[in-house]
Amino acid sequence: MAAGFLAKLTHATDPSDVAVDLENGVNGFIVVDARTPEAYSGGHIPGAINFPHRTMNAASTAHLSKELVYVTYCDGIGCNASTKAAYKLASMGFKVKEMLGGLDWWIRDGYAVEVGAKPARVLGAGIRCGC
C-alpha cells in the first residue's frame, strides 16, 4: 500500500505546489496546458505552454528534453486532457506530473490566469518550446 501511495505522489502535484515553484523560480519543469488552443487562449496558468494532448506523438515531442519534468493540466476534475497528456508523455519516456484539479482548482486557490495566446515559454530551462 505505501509503495502505491508513494508512486502516486511522484506523478501528481497540486496548484499550490506549482504556484510556489513558479513564484520561487524553481528550474527543471514545464507547465503544459493539454487543452485546445481555444481553451488555452481563454485562460491559462501564466508561463504554461499549450501542447494539446491530441497532438502529442513521437514527432511532436522529439525536440523536448527528457531531463525536465512536464506538469500537465486541463480544465479540472471533469476533463481528462491532463491525464491523457501525462500518459502519452510518460509512455514516451518523459518525467511527468499531473496537476490535480486543473485550472479550476488553480483559480479557486486564487492564482492568476493569463488570457490570450502568448508565445510558448519553457520555465527555467533556458530553451523555447515550439509545441
Solvent accessible surface area in square Angstrom, and as a share of the most:
residue,aa,sasa,rsa
1,M,216,0.96
2,A,71,0.55
3,A,79,0.61
4,G,50,0.48
5,F,118,0.49
6,L,107,0.53
7,A,51,0.39
8,K,122,0.52
9,L,92,0.46
10,T,78,0.45
11,H,112,0.50
12,A,18,0.14
13,T,18,0.11
14,D,52,0.27
15,P,3,0.02
16,S,46,0.30
17,D,78,0.41
18,V,4,0.03
19,A,11,0.08
20,V,76,0.44
21,D,51,0.27
22,L,45,0.22
23,E,152,0.68
24,N,103,0.53
25,G,51,0.49
26,V,66,0.38
27,N,104,0.53
28,G,26,0.25
29,F,15,0.06
30,I,1,0.00
31,V,0,0.00
32,V,1,0.00
33,D,0,0.00
34,A,1,0.00
35,R,19,0.07
36,T,55,0.32
37,P,75,0.47
38,E,131,0.59
39,A,34,0.26
40,Y,8,0.03
41,S,37,0.24
42,G,58,0.55
43,G,5,0.04
44,H,0,0.00
45,I,0,0.00
46,P,42,0.26
47,G,7,0.07
48,A,1,0.01
49,I,1,0.00
50,N,23,0.12
51,F,4,0.02
52,P,22,0.14
53,H,12,0.05
54,R,177,0.64
55,T,68,0.39
56,M,10,0.05
57,N,77,0.40
58,A,80,0.62
59,A,85,0.66
60,S,33,0.22
61,T,5,0.03
62,A,84,0.65
63,H,98,0.44
64,L,18,0.09
65,S,34,0.22
66,K,100,0.43
67,E,138,0.62
68,L,16,0.08
69,V,41,0.24
70,Y,1,0.00
71,V,7,0.04
72,T,0,0.00
73,Y,0,0.00
74,C,2,0.01
75,D,71,0.37
76,G,7,0.07
77,I,150,0.76
78,G,84,0.81
79,C,39,0.23
80,N,83,0.43
81,A,7,0.05
82,S,5,0.03
83,T,70,0.41
84,K,82,0.35
85,A,0,0.00
86,A,15,0.12
87,Y,157,0.60
88,K,60,0.26
89,L,0,0.00
90,A,51,0.39
91,S,77,0.50
92,M,50,0.22
93,G,49,0.47
94,F,12,0.05
95,K,98,0.42
96,V,11,0.06
97,K,65,0.27
98,E,38,0.17
99,M,3,0.01
100,L,74,0.37
101,G,12,0.12
102,G,2,0.02
103,L,15,0.07
104,D,49,0.25
105,W,98,0.34
106,W,8,0.03
107,I,92,0.47
108,R,180,0.66
109,D,78,0.40
110,G,65,0.62
111,Y,69,0.26
112,A,71,0.55
113,V,50,0.29
114,E,35,0.16
115,V,106,0.61
116,G,26,0.25
117,A,83,0.65
118,K,91,0.38
119,P,92,0.58
120,A,25,0.20
121,R,89,0.32
122,V,17,0.10
123,L,35,0.17
124,G,45,0.43
125,A,34,0.27
126,G,82,0.79
127,I,83,0.42
128,R,169,0.62
129,C,4,0.02
130,G,73,0.70
131,C,44,0.26
